[in-house]
Amino acid sequence: MHVKKGDKVIVIAGKDKGKSSVVTSVLREKNRVVLEGVNMMKKHVKAKKAGEKGGIVEVPMSMDASNVKLAEKIEKKKKVTTKK
């Protein structure tokens, strides 16, 4: 896997293409990553106890690791091309 928890990445494919984020967790068995604030889905939550509120909450879902690229590599590439 080319990314690990805490890496800054840029999404290169999908509905959030172009957004940058930080990796919050890595699912190695499935080759997927969970990013902070990217690929958000709405989940309906039922109240567990009396007095608690249920509702709709947004939760980050995993995305395939091939859809992200390390931001450091992209920044280094930009610096090299501007020096010429």
ABEGO torsion letter per residue (X at the ends): XABBBGBBBBBABEAABGBBBBBABBBAAAGBBBBBGBGBBBBBBBBABBGBBBEBBBBBBBBBAAABBBAAAAAAAAAAAAAX
